[in-house]
Amino acid sequence: MKISKKVISLLVASVLAFSLAGCGIANRTAISSDKFTSVMEDNKYTVEESSDVADTYKADKAFYAYNDDSSVVLIFMEFGSAADAKAAYDSLKTDLDSIKTDSSKSSEKIVANYSKYVVENSDEFGVISRTDNTIVCADVTTGDKSEITSVLKELGY
């Protein structure tokens, strides 16, 4: 009987090890500003470069992408290093915290080479997503949340 308990324990441990290995944490791939522009234009957004945003957050490049009525605006930034992007991410988190209320929901996910911070209250939805040396962020009304979520998914952020 002791042998069968050992065999069962070994079998369970093996299955658990293989299932955890299949859930390995993989790095995400950052997109280029050209890819951001292409995806956003395919989604009928207008894309413009912004030296003001680049200067404010010390990015090498920054772009606005906005829909027809400018109700949805995404910002894409590309930095010289992941450390520079991380510093800007932290600064943007502080900015985004300004929309928090007593009833706000917020969450942060930090895995491998990416981070994502989300704040949502009854009126606004804000998101910052960093992968390596790039950031995509938006602050929109809650009515536009699904559009932002869909575009971020398409971008891989």
N, C-alpha and C positions, 0 to 999 in steps of 0.2 A: 504494500500500500504506500510506503514511503517513496518508492521509486515513481509511482504514478503521480504523486503530488509534486515531485521534483520535475517530472516531465511536463506536467500541466503548467507549473510555474514558469519553466523555461519557455514553453510555447507562448504563454501569455506575454512574457517579457519580450520575446522576439516580435510578436505581432505589434505590440506597443512601440517598440523601437522602429520598426519599419513604417508604421503610420506616422510617427513623429518626423522621421526622415523625409517623408513625402510632403510634410508641411513646412519644409525648410524656408527660411527667410531669404528671399532673393532681392537683389538690388534692382531698383527701377532704373530705367534709362531716361536721362534728361533729353528734352527735345531742343532743337535749335530755334532761333528766332525765325528762320525761314520756314520751318515746319509749323510753328505757331501761326505765322501769317497765313500759310496755305490752308490749314485746318479752319481758321476763323473766317477767311474769305469764302471757303466752301460752304460755311454755315451762314453766309450772307451778312457777316460783320464787316465793318470798315476798320482797317488797321492803320494806325499812325505811330511813327516813332516819337518818343518824348524825351528830350534832353533834360527837362525839368525833373521828371521822375528819376531818371538815371542819376542826375546830380544829387537829388535829395537822399537817395539810398545808396549812393556810391556804386552804381551798377555800370558795367561796360556798355550795355544796351538796355533800353526799356521801350515797350510798346503798349499803346492803348488799343483795345478792340471793343467796338461798341455796335449795338444793333441799330435799326432804323430810327427809333425814337430816343435813343441814348438812355433807355431805362436800364439796360444791362451793359455794364462796362467791366471788362477784365483787363488786368495789367500783367504783362509778362516782363520779367527782368532776367538778364543774363549777367553773371558776375565773373571776375577773373579767377575766383577760387570758391570752393565749397565753404570755406571759413567765412569769406565775405558774404556769401548768400545766407549763412547761418546768422550772422550779425544783423543783416537786414530783416530776416525772418523774426528775430527777437524784437526788433524795433516795430515791425508791423503788428506783432502780437499786442504790444502795448497800445498801439493806435486802435486796433480792433476791439480791445477791451473797453473802449469808450462807449460802445453800444450796449454794454451789459446793463441789465436791470435786475431787480430782485427775482424776476421770473425767467431770466435768461437760462438757456442751456448752452454749455460749452464743452468741448472735448478736444483732446490733443492725442495724436498718434505719432510716435517716433519709432521708426523701424529702419534698420540698415542705413541706407543713404537718403532717406526721405523723412519729412515731417509734414504733418497736416494739422491745422488748428481751425476749429469751427466755432462760431458764436451765433446763436439764434435767439431772438426775442420775438414778441408778437408782431413787430413791424419790419425787422431787418434780419438778413441772413448774410453773414460774412465768413469768408474762407481764405486761408493762406495755405498754399501747398508748395513745399520746397523739395526738389530732387537735385542732388549734387549741387551744381553752381547756378541753378535756375529757380525762379519763383513765379508762380501764377497766383493772383489774388483777386478778390472781388468783394464788394459790399453792396447788396441789392435789397429790394423789398422782398418780403417773404413770398409774395406772389410770383417772383422770378426765380425762386430757389430751384425748381425742377429744371429750368433752362440752364442755370449755372452748373448744376450737378451733372447734367447730360454732357455739356461741353467739356467739363473737367475730365469726365470719364473718357471721352473721345481723345482728349489730349494726353491721357495717361497719368493724370494728376489727381 
